[in-house]
Amino acid sequence: MTTTTISPARHRLLGDHAWQEQAVCQSTEYNPVDPEIFFPEPDETDKITAAKSLCGQCPVRRTCLDAALEGGDTDGIRGGLTEEERGPLHAKLAHRLDYSRVNATIAGRDVHLTKAERRAVVHAAYRQGLPEQRLAWLLKITEEHAQKLYRETRRALVHRDLEPATRTAPPPETDGEHLGRDDFGTAA
């Protein structure tokens, strides 16, 4: 099952860690935070509750969760979720299709993409008539690979247009007899 979302989010760029400065979990002189509360044992419910309470106040909670999922981080509490709670999200991540990420990439932003999102970028770039050089730059691939992706996209679109229309009504029952022209009635 592919999860599709359309959100106006501003996505974290590849290698961008600036968001961490805004995180509530960053310990400061005026806000001392013990990092150990984000790595509790399963039976330490008080630490889990305290960590989730901090995450609930955090302005970059979603970005933190995305970073944990995209980086394959399976330890500790990240984005307000425990390791166990993030497990199903890790499994579904490869099938994520977020059109805001696709649009951000087409606009030239360097965001993390899943395979489904990369395919959507290729399709959107082809439909918009972007040159292969631009697609190669957007996806950080060679121009030859971009040409190959465009050929595959063009072929898929042509084959989709050539597929025969499906039947809407099943053929009449014949009981083994051959139907003649008169068996179909007249058009009114």
C-alpha positions, 0 to 999 in steps of 0.5 A: 500500500502506497501512502500518499500525502500532500502537505505544505511542509518545508522539507529538510535538505540532504545533510541539513542538521540546522533544525537541531538548534531549534529542538527542545531536547538541546540542553542549554544553560537555562534549559538543562536536558538529560539526553539519557531520557531519550534512551530509556529501557522498555520498563522505564515508563517515567523516562519515556513519558518525560521524553515524549512530553518534551517532544510534544512541545518541540517545533521540529518534531516532524523533522526529527522523526523524518531524520530518524526514519530517513537515516535508519535510526532505530535507537531511542525516542525520536520525533516523539516516538519510541523505537517500537512505535517507529518500527512500522514507519521504517517498514512503510518508508520505502513506499512513501509518496509525498507530492510536496517532496516531489514538487520541492525536488522539481523546484530545485530543493535537495530533499530526501526521496523514496523510490516512489518519489524518485519515480514521480520526479522523473514522471513530473520532469518528463511531463513538464519537458525538463531537459535530461541535464536538469533531471540528472542534476535534480536526482544526482545521476548521470545524464545517460541515466536520466536519458534512460529514465526518460526513455522508460517513461516515454515507453510506459506512457505510450504503452499505457495509451496503446492498451486495449479498452477493457470490456464493459459487458460480458459476452452472452451465454451461448450453450455451445451454439454459434451466434449469428448476426440476428442474435444481437438485436437492433440498435434503437 
